Amino acid sequence: MSTELQQLLSSELARMEESQTYKYETELQSAQDGVVKVNGKEVVMLASNNYLGMSNHPKVRQAAISGIKKYGYGVASARFLCGTQTIHRDLEKKISKFLKTQDTILFSSTFAANVGFFSALTNEKLGMENYKDVIYSDKLNHASIIDGQRLCRAEVTDKKIYNHNDVAHLEQQLKEDEGKDYRLRIIATDGVFSMEGDQAPLSKLVDLAQRYKAILFVDDAHGIGVVGKSGRGVAEEQGVLGRIDALVGTLGKAIGGAAGGYVSGSKELIGYLRQKARTYIFSNSLPPSVVTATSAAFDLLMKDRSLVKCLHDNTAYFRKEIKRLGFTIIEGSHPIVPVMLGEASVAQQMSANLLKAGVYVKGLWFPVVPRGEARLRVQISAAHARKDLDRALGAFEKVGKAMKVI
Ligand SMILES: Cc1ncc(COP(=O)(O)O)c(C=O)c1O
């Protein structure tokens, strides 16, 4: 590598480390759980997506071990070559049954699912020589949705951004395009937006999609296992389960938390993605242990609702108590609880002080969130016992008072 390039990279690195947006040095010395070990000390984990506490659940761990024993460590193949084991198809069927869809396709991550989905649909002629598609995307959609859309060739795809959760703005765009001869119209949204924990207005989007003959794509990575009485996600809570054309989710958060993602939908859509989604075709199959453990995680979720209920109860408790202490949060019901602090320096300092006081929580600041809206993003889990939450709240009170935040 040339010295000029090395210098460029090192000055960029120094600038980014200075901004402290991505800090890597806080290593966990234990499994992911409600309480973890950091620097030799037990701290309450309030920063993970381990919403249901399945990352270290005995039944999920056992299923991973059984998966390795029976099916080995890796499959050393993409799905279409020799990388499909019985367990891969079984898991796809299980997810479809859970989400009330016709079929499901697994990817090595949700990032890969989103990148695969958009490029597969828009870049292919589908028998038409001349065509143009259009995508309407929420302004705050996840990076993987944005990157998926970047792969859609500009010659064949118009890309429009509508204001966050602004149904009127989206409808205005759809209306403007009504007379245009688009082949596909795709509305794309997160189910839950991860910076604020707010939900997309899916029931309204379903109606709009129907009225304007659009395909509705929803990435419910923070909804699956989390939202709705039975954890089926935002579509369940808003009464539109079975009405989302492409329902995406992750296996890397509530459902075991290891890795993997999926797209669930009609048998035609999923069959087509198996033929055309490049991140599926040209990438390795999910490891057997992840598949068997994820399957066990879905079994746990389907068998009894107590984990989801515990998560909802813990969330309601934390939201009520943190407000009682005098902190300002973004209202809602999701286990993502943004504690608003304003200045980046306050969020940085408070996160560091809380770690010393036994709580692991991450701060977010510009450019990840708008300037002046720095925050601590708390994430609650069913793995938290009430005493863990009380310990965390005690630390928030102590640190908050010392820093004159409350
Ligand atoms: C909405 C959304 N989509 C996709 C992803 C990426 O998921 P994965 O880790 O499975 O690639 C995330 C994770 O942060 C997410 O929040």
The ligand as an ORCA input file, in Angstrom:
! r2SCAN-3c Opt
* xyz 0 1
  C     -33.954     -2.487     10.040
  C     -32.715     -3.323      9.956
  N     -32.464     -4.016      8.840
  C     -31.378     -4.775      8.713
  C     -30.450     -4.870      9.727
  C     -29.240     -5.729      9.529
  O     -29.507     -6.980     10.073
  P     -28.433     -8.141     10.015
  O     -27.535     -7.933     11.188
  O     -29.248     -9.404     10.098
  O     -27.728     -8.018      8.713
  C     -30.668     -4.187     10.916
  C     -29.684     -4.291     12.001
  O     -29.228     -3.363     12.590
  C     -31.820     -3.376     11.034
  O     -32.055     -2.678     12.139
*
